[in-house]
């Protein structure tokens, strides 16, 4: 099956960037959120990112206009699903929410539509169980910012067919991404590794081994990481990371229990860059 139309469900940070990447690759995209403010913010940020690409010589003004023109928006799930060859879901990391969205998509999408989830930790098989097309459900885990970062983890559930996997891999490739195949496992590859690193960084900060800034500096200069663990968790969102770690703890055991300091930041409302303060403070 040749994918021409992609529906992106959820217009937050990941959703809008995936829509950007898909449109830049030539796909017709419909970006869906029930919140009109979220939709408006998403289109504004996509436009700003395209303008930055023009200024840096990465894209012509004509190509940027074509990319933006391929993105339609809606607050109606049925409209988003109606002509989709591939759906990429980006709703919050709550299993009940994801299953409900997939149940509705299963009813609304054409029979050939592949349903992908951008989850970073949840079970693909469990999400797929809400549908009658378990062979057409797959994980496509993008990384932030999704229109720049090269990796996509393609996660196979128990019933994901070879054809579905291949469709996801071909779409990722057309978007200019490199993909890896992951057999379903909690946290997949990158999230599981990142969870351990971030948790250890918080434990070290709590013990007074070094400041967050120095731990970040050590990882960047000593391990050649582009960002330190505290910078990264502020970008991803501390609440998101805590939810992921709680899921890993539930399935894999106590080694993944989130650091008390990480939980303390979340309880204090310091959720990261998206609210202007996390481990670090940010200008609005």
C-alpha positions in Angstrom: 0.0 0.0 0.0 1.3 3.4 -1.0 0.7 6.0 1.8 -0.4 9.4 0.5 -2.5 10.9 3.3 -1.3 10.9 7.0 -3.5 11.9 9.9 -1.7 13.1 13.0 -3.8 12.9 16.2 -2.7 15.3 18.9 -1.2 18.7 18.1 1.2 19.2 21.0 5.0 19.3 20.7 5.4 15.9 19.1 2.2 16.0 17.0 3.0 19.3 15.3 6.6 18.3 14.6 5.6 15.0 13.1 3.1 16.8 10.9 5.9 19.2 9.8 8.2 16.3 9.0 5.5 14.4 7.0 4.4 17.5 5.0 8.1 18.3 4.2 8.4 14.7 2.8 5.5 15.3 0.5 2.6 13.7 2.3 -0.8 15.3 2.6 -1.3 15.8 6.3 -4.3 16.5 8.5 -3.4 17.6 12.1 -6.1 17.0 14.6 -6.8 18.4 18.1 -10.0 19.0 19.9 -8.5 22.2 21.3 -8.6 25.1 18.9 -5.9 27.0 20.8 -3.6 24.0 20.5 -4.2 23.9 16.8 -3.5 27.6 16.3 -0.3 27.4 18.4 0.9 24.3 16.4 0.4 26.0 13.0 2.1 29.1 14.3 5.2 27.2 15.5 5.4 25.1 12.3 5.4 28.3 10.3 8.1 29.8 12.6 10.3 26.7 12.2 9.9 26.8 8.4 10.9 30.5 8.4 14.0 29.6 10.5 14.9 26.9 7.9 14.7 29.5 5.1 16.9 31.9 7.1 19.5 29.2 7.6 19.5 28.2 4.0 18.0 24.8 4.7 14.9 25.3 2.6 13.7 27.7 -0.1 10.7 29.9 0.5 8.8 28.1 -2.2 9.4 24.7 -0.5 8.4 26.1 2.9 5.1 27.4 1.4 4.4 24.0 -0.2 5.1 22.2 3.0 2.8 24.5 5.0 0.1 24.1 2.3 0.1 20.3 2.7 -1.0 20.6 6.3 -4.7 20.9 7.0 -6.2 21.1 10.5 -9.4 19.9 12.2 -10.9 19.4 15.6 -13.0 16.5 14.4 -11.6 13.0 14.7 -13.9 11.6 12.0 -12.7 14.2 9.5 -9.1 13.4 10.3 -9.7 9.6 9.9 -11.8 9.7 6.8 -9.1 9.5 4.1 -6.1 8.5 6.1 -3.7 5.8 4.8 -1.7 6.1 8.0 -2.6 7.6 11.4 0.0 8.6 13.9 -1.4 9.1 17.4 0.2 11.5 19.9 -2.2 11.7 22.8 -1.0 11.6 26.5 0.7 8.5 27.8 -2.3 7.1 29.5 -3.3 3.6 28.3 -7.1 4.1 28.7 -6.9 7.3 26.6 -4.9 5.7 23.9 -7.2 2.7 23.7 -10.3 4.9 23.5 -8.7 6.8 20.6 -7.7 3.6 18.8 -11.2 2.2 19.3 -12.7 5.2 17.6 -10.1 5.3 14.9 -10.8 1.6 14.1 -14.4 2.5 13.5 -13.8 5.7 11.6 -10.8 4.8 9.4 -11.0 3.0 6.0 -10.2 -0.8 6.3 -6.7 -0.4 4.8 -5.5 2.3 7.3 -2.5 1.6 9.4 -2.8 2.9 13.0 0.5 4.0 14.5 1.2 5.2 18.0 4.1 7.5 19.0 4.1 6.1 22.5 7.5 6.0 24.2 6.7 3.3 26.7 3.2 1.8 26.4 2.4 -1.7 25.1 1.7 -1.8 21.4 -0.2 -5.1 21.8 -2.4 -3.6 24.6 -3.2 -0.5 22.5 -4.0 -2.8 19.5 -6.4 -4.9 21.5 -8.9 -2.0 21.4 -9.2 -2.5 17.7 -10.3 -5.2 15.2 -7.2 -4.6 13.1 -4.5 -5.8 15.5 -2.2 -6.7 12.5 -2.3 -3.0 11.3 -1.2 -1.5 14.6 2.4 -0.5 15.1 4.6 1.9 17.1 6.4 4.8 15.5 8.4 6.5 18.2 9.8 9.8 17.0 12.3 11.9 19.0 12.0 15.6 19.9 12.2 17.7 17.8 10.7 15.2 15.4 11.2 17.3 12.2 15.0 17.3 12.9 15.9 14.2 14.9 16.8 11.3 12.6 15.7 8.2 14.6 12.3 6.5 14.6 11.9 3.4 16.7 9.4 1.1 14.9 7.9 -1.1 17.5 6.1 -4.3 16.7 3.3 -5.6 18.8 2.5 -9.3 19.1 0.2 -9.2 16.0 1.9 -6.5 13.9 2.2 -7.8 10.3 5.3 -7.7 8.2 3.4 -5.5 5.7 2.4 -3.0 8.4 6.0 -2.9 9.7 7.3 -2.3 6.1 4.8 0.6 5.6 5.9 2.3 8.7 9.6 1.8 7.8 9.0 3.2 4.3 7.2 6.3 5.6 10.0 6.9 8.1 12.6 6.6 5.3 10.7 9.1 3.1 10.7 11.5 6.0 14.5 11.3 6.0 14.7 9.2 9.1 16.7 6.2 10.1 14.6 3.5 11.8 15.3 0.5 14.0 13.1 -2.5 14.6 12.1 -3.1 18.2 10.2 -6.2 19.4 7.7 -5.0 22.0 9.4 -4.3 25.3 8.7 -1.7 28.0 10.4 1.6 27.1 11.7 0.1 23.9 15.4 1.0 23.5 16.1 4.7 23.8 13.5 5.5 26.5 14.7 2.6 28.7 18.3 3.8 28.4 17.4 7.4 29.0 15.2 6.6 32.0 18.2 5.0 33.8 20.5 7.9 32.9 18.1 10.6 34.0 17.2 8.8 37.2 20.9 8.4 38.2 21.5 12.0 37.4 18.7 13.1 39.8 20.1 10.7 42.5 23.5 12.2 42.1 22.1 15.8 42.4 20.1 14.8 45.4 23.2 13.3 47.1 25.2 16.4 46.4 27.7 14.6 44.1 27.5 17.5 41.7 25.1 20.3 40.5 22.7 19.6 37.6 24.7 22.0 35.5 27.9 20.2 36.1 26.3 16.8 35.6 25.0 18.0 32.2 28.4 19.4 31.4 30.0 16.1 32.2 27.7 14.2 29.9 28.2 16.6 27.1 32.0 16.9 27.3 32.8 13.4 28.8 30.3 11.2 27.0 29.8 13.4 23.9 26.0 13.7 24.4 24.5 16.7 22.6 22.4 17.5 25.7 22.8 16.7 29.4 20.2 14.6 31.2 18.7 17.6 33.0 18.5 19.7 29.8 16.8 16.8 28.1 14.3 16.1 30.8 13.3 19.8 30.8 12.7 19.6 27.1 10.7 16.4 27.3 8.8 17.3 30.4 9.4 16.0 33.9 5.8 14.9 34.3 6.1 12.8 31.1 9.3 11.2 32.3 7.9 10.4 35.7 4.9 8.7 34.1 7.2 6.7 31.8 9.4 5.6 34.8 6.3 4.6 36.8 5.3 2.4 33.9 8.7 0.9 33.6 8.8 0.3 37.4 5.4 -1.4 37.2 6.6 -3.8 34.5 10.3 -4.1 35.0 10.8 -3.6 38.8 12.2 -1.3 41.4 15.3 -0.4 39.5 13.1 2.0 37.5 11.4 3.7 40.5 11.7 7.5 39.8 14.0 9.5 42.0 12.3 11.3 44.9 13.8 14.5 43.6 12.3 14.0 40.2 8.9 13.5 41.7 9.4 16.5 44.0 9.9 18.7 40.9 6.7 17.5 39.3 4.7 18.0 42.5 6.0 21.6 42.7 4.8 22.2 39.1 8.3 22.5 37.7 7.5 20.4 34.6 10.2 21.8 32.3 10.6 24.2 29.4 6.9 24.0 28.5 6.0 25.9 31.7 9.1 28.1 31.9 10.7 26.2 34.8 11.9 22.7 35.5 15.4 21.9 36.7 16.4 25.2 35.1 14.5 28.4 34.6 13.5 29.7 31.2 12.4 33.0 29.9 8.8 33.1 28.7 
